[in-house]
Amino acid sequence: MPRRIVIIGSGGRLGAALMREWRAAGDDVIGFNHALLDIGDFRQVHETLAELEFDALVNCAAQTNVDRCEKEPDEAFLLNSKAVATIADACTRKKARCIHISTDYVFDGEKREPYTEEDEARPISVYGESKLGGERCLHAVSDSHLAVRVSWVFGPDRPSFVDQILQHALEHETVEAIGDKVAVPTYTLDAARLLRPLLDEVPLDGVVHLCNAGTCTWQEYGQHALDCALAAGVPLKGRTVGALKMAELKAFIARRPVYTAMSTALLERTTGLTPRPWQEAVEEYVRTHWAPRHR
Ligand SMILES: NC(=O)c1ccc[n+]([C@@H]2O[C@H](COP(=O)([O-])OP(=O)(O)OC[C@H]3O[C@@H](n4cnc5c(N)ncnc54)[C@H](OP(=O)(O)O)[C@@H]3O)[C@@H](O)[C@H]2O)c1
């Protein structure tokens, strides 16, 4: 019998990709989008999951708007911290593995080499605090549940930075992005491949980092996306991405960590899988998903 996997947040960028990719790989996947299940309604979560039989659950649902979290901290902690305890508890009752998606924003960004799972998490925003709270709620229920930290998520199921900068370059000659903030993009289709063995085959618990290989600034990330779109024959007006300083962006409400690249050495050691460089993932995304819609 195929294993049965529940995905909460299946309408989101990552959740939708996991649903599609794992179904295609032969898993029996049940998805709950926001309309079907509100994770802030603990009773609904409890009752919905109590009725189901499943082997593993992945929680991709979250309040992901970093500035909204700063303005609405109660909502952030409800959805990103407390709801995780209810979800993890329901999994424990079913003897199912709970994988909770977390973030690089648990770090303060003061390091200048990739963060490992051993590094202390010291968030500098409500979003980061609430996501770290989620990891703690998960592990308070059971040490054998797993928090998977991802960063700069992009993919075909919901627009992200890549789509926004490409759209801007279609319409404008001047394109700019932050040049002094460093992290690692995570392609949702690669995440689906790298996460899959963690559902049951690999005995990993606690926290693990998952992203593509390499590091970049938003400016480098955007420049590469533009180069890939031009190579794929899309007539962009903007061809060069100028550098902005993060301090110049007055629209930001929450503080953002300046450096949150993560090491995937633990993931590689335990799964035997190697994430490909972020440049290859962006190139594939632009060529196969974005460019055909914009030529
Ligand atoms: N995006 C990134 O760059 C990034 C970086 C680091 C970590 N992460 C983490 O990765 C995970 C997946 O993020 P993503 O990129 O896929 O973001 P996303 O597209 O915003 O997905 C989050 C999903 O959660 C749903 N949601 C929000 N409130 C909910 C509620 N009360 N009940 C049920 N569902 C609710 C949203 O539904 P609606 O949109 O319909 O409200 C959305 O489908 C999150 O845990 C996030 O913290 C993301």
The ligand as a MOL file (V3000), in Angstrom:
LIG
                    3D

  0  0  0     0  0            999 V3000
M  V30 BEGIN CTAB
M  V30 COUNTS 48 52 0 0 0
M  V30 BEGIN ATOM
M  V30 1 N 8.3910 32.0070 0.9480 0
M  V30 2 C 9.6160 32.0130 1.4300 0
M  V30 3 O 10.5210 32.6190 0.8630 0
M  V30 4 C 9.9220 31.2490 2.6950 0
M  V30 5 C 11.1970 31.4040 3.2620 0
M  V30 6 C 11.5000 30.6830 4.4220 0
M  V30 7 C 10.5500 29.8430 4.9800 0
M  V30 8 N 9.3220 29.7360 4.4190 0 CHG=1
M  V30 9 C 8.3540 28.8440 5.0690 0
M  V30 10 O 7.9330 27.8870 4.1250 0
M  V30 11 C 6.5770 27.4940 4.3870 0
M  V30 12 C 5.7720 27.5590 3.1070 0
M  V30 13 O 5.7780 28.9010 2.6440 0
M  V30 14 P 5.3580 29.2810 1.1610 0
M  V30 15 O 6.4940 29.9380 0.5280 0
M  V30 16 O 4.6950 28.1080 0.4960 0 CHG=-1
M  V30 17 O 4.2960 30.4250 1.4940 0
M  V30 18 P 2.7700 30.6230 1.0910 0
M  V30 19 O 2.5960 30.4310 -0.3760 0
M  V30 20 O 2.3930 31.9140 1.7380 0
M  V30 21 O 2.0470 29.4150 1.8320 0
M  V30 22 C 1.5200 29.5000 3.1170 0
M  V30 23 C 0.1430 28.8930 3.0770 0
M  V30 24 O -0.4230 28.9550 4.4020 0
M  V30 25 C -1.7810 29.2520 4.2310 0
M  V30 26 N -2.3700 29.8140 5.4420 0
M  V30 27 C -2.2110 31.0630 5.9530 0
M  V30 28 N -2.9480 31.1790 7.0790 0
M  V30 29 C -3.5700 29.9840 7.2590 0
M  V30 30 C -4.4850 29.4950 8.2300 0
M  V30 31 N -4.9200 30.2620 9.2440 0
M  V30 32 N -4.9290 28.2220 8.1030 0
M  V30 33 C -4.5260 27.4420 7.0670 0
M  V30 34 N -3.6840 27.8500 6.1100 0
M  V30 35 C -3.2120 29.1220 6.2210 0
M  V30 36 C -1.8410 30.2320 3.0770 0
M  V30 37 O -3.1370 30.2530 2.5230 0
M  V30 38 P -3.7540 31.6350 1.9520 0
M  V30 39 O -2.7000 32.2580 1.1100 0
M  V30 40 O -4.9570 31.1700 1.2120 0
M  V30 41 O -4.0730 32.4520 3.1710 0
M  V30 42 C -0.8020 29.6300 2.1400 0
M  V30 43 O -1.4100 28.7080 1.2600 0
M  V30 44 C 6.1000 28.4100 5.5200 0
M  V30 45 O 6.2210 27.7240 6.7410 0
M  V30 46 C 7.0940 29.5470 5.5190 0
M  V30 47 O 7.2330 30.1170 6.8060 0
M  V30 48 C 8.9820 30.4220 3.2840 0
M  V30 END ATOM
M  V30 BEGIN BOND
M  V30 1 1 1 2
M  V30 2 2 2 3
M  V30 3 1 2 4
M  V30 4 1 4 5
M  V30 5 2 4 48
M  V30 6 2 5 6
M  V30 7 1 6 7
M  V30 8 2 7 8
M  V30 9 1 8 9
M  V30 10 1 8 48
M  V30 11 1 9 10
M  V30 12 1 9 46
M  V30 13 1 10 11
M  V30 14 1 11 12
M  V30 15 1 11 44
M  V30 16 1 12 13
M  V30 17 1 13 14
M  V30 18 2 14 15
M  V30 19 1 14 16
M  V30 20 1 14 17
M  V30 21 1 17 18
M  V30 22 2 18 19
M  V30 23 1 18 20
M  V30 24 1 18 21
M  V30 25 1 21 22
M  V30 26 1 22 23
M  V30 27 1 23 24
M  V30 28 1 23 42
M  V30 29 1 24 25
M  V30 30 1 25 26
M  V30 31 1 25 36
M  V30 32 1 26 27
M  V30 33 1 26 35
M  V30 34 2 27 28
M  V30 35 1 28 29
M  V30 36 1 29 30
M  V30 37 2 29 35
M  V30 38 1 30 31
M  V30 39 2 30 32
M  V30 40 1 32 33
M  V30 41 2 33 34
M  V30 42 1 34 35
M  V30 43 1 36 37
M  V30 44 1 36 42
M  V30 45 1 37 38
M  V30 46 2 38 39
M  V30 47 1 38 40
M  V30 48 1 38 41
M  V30 49 1 42 43
M  V30 50 1 44 45
M  V30 51 1 44 46
M  V30 52 1 46 47
M  V30 END BOND
M  V30 END CTAB
M  END
